[in-house]
Amino acid sequence: MEFQADDHNGTLPLHYDACGGSWDPEGFFLFTIYPSNGRPTTIHFGFGVPDVDQTWARALEHGVTEIAPPSDSGYMPRQAVFEDNAGNRVNIYHRARDW
């Protein structure tokens, strides 16, 4: 895997992403490494789901912490971000071809 530096135009700390596949169903993966800032190491990962809103609702039912609710952008497919009960950051992306 090849990692690329990213800071989302200065809105996030410098981190490194490795992506593979495509946004088409079942082909995309994202592996991101963020600085630990002295806290225990957690994971920040993303994956495609068939329905971001449905997955978001199910995650909330299980007590996740909301980071960014489902939203659309021209940069990538519909997406949302939450933190699971172990402190891991999870990005979910709509995986349909027509995003």
C-alpha positions in Angstrom: 0.0 0.0 0.0 1.1 3.5 -0.7 0.3 6.2 1.8 -0.4 9.9 0.9 -0.3 12.8 3.4 -3.6 14.6 3.8 -5.0 17.3 6.1 -8.3 18.0 4.3 -7.2 21.5 3.4 -6.0 22.3 6.9 -9.2 21.2 8.7 -7.6 18.1 10.2 -4.2 17.1 11.7 -1.8 15.8 9.2 -2.5 12.1 8.6 -1.8 9.5 6.0 -4.3 7.6 3.9 -3.9 4.5 1.8 -6.8 3.8 -0.6 -7.6 0.9 -2.9 -10.2 -0.3 -5.2 -13.0 2.0 -6.4 -16.3 3.4 -5.0 -18.1 0.6 -6.9 -19.8 -1.9 -4.6 -17.4 -4.0 -2.5 -14.2 -2.7 -4.0 -13.2 0.3 -1.8 -11.0 0.4 1.3 -9.4 3.2 3.2 -6.6 2.8 5.8 -5.8 6.0 7.7 -3.0 6.7 10.2 -3.4 9.7 12.6 -0.9 11.0 15.1 -1.6 9.5 18.6 -1.2 12.8 20.5 -0.2 10.9 23.6 -3.4 8.9 23.9 -3.8 5.2 23.5 -3.7 4.1 19.9 -7.1 3.7 18.2 -8.1 2.9 14.7 -9.6 5.3 12.1 -11.0 3.4 9.1 -13.6 3.6 6.5 -15.7 1.3 4.3 -18.6 1.2 1.9 -22.1 0.4 3.0 -25.3 0.0 0.8 -27.2 2.7 2.8 -25.4 5.3 4.9 -28.5 6.6 6.6 -29.7 3.1 7.6 -26.2 2.1 8.9 -25.9 5.5 10.7 -29.3 4.8 12.5 -28.2 1.3 13.5 -24.9 2.6 14.8 -26.7 5.2 16.9 -28.9 2.5 18.4 -25.8 0.8 19.6 -24.5 3.9 21.5 -21.8 5.3 19.2 -20.7 8.9 19.5 -21.8 11.1 16.6 -18.9 12.9 14.8 -20.5 13.9 11.4 -24.0 12.9 10.4 -24.8 11.7 6.9 -23.9 14.3 4.3 -23.3 14.7 0.6 -20.4 16.4 -1.1 -18.9 16.6 -4.6 -15.6 15.2 -3.2 -16.8 11.6 -2.3 -20.0 9.6 -2.0 -22.5 10.2 0.8 -20.7 9.7 4.1 -20.9 9.8 7.9 -18.5 9.5 10.7 -18.9 8.1 14.2 -16.8 6.8 17.1 -17.5 3.4 18.4 -17.6 2.4 22.0 -13.9 1.5 22.0 -12.9 5.0 20.7 -12.3 3.9 17.1 -13.3 6.4 14.4 -15.4 4.9 11.7 -16.2 6.5 8.3 -19.0 5.0 6.3 -19.4 5.7 2.6 -22.3 5.0 0.2 -21.0 2.3 -2.2 -23.5 2.6 -5.1 -22.3 3.5 -8.6 -24.5 6.5 -8.8 -23.2 8.7 -5.9 
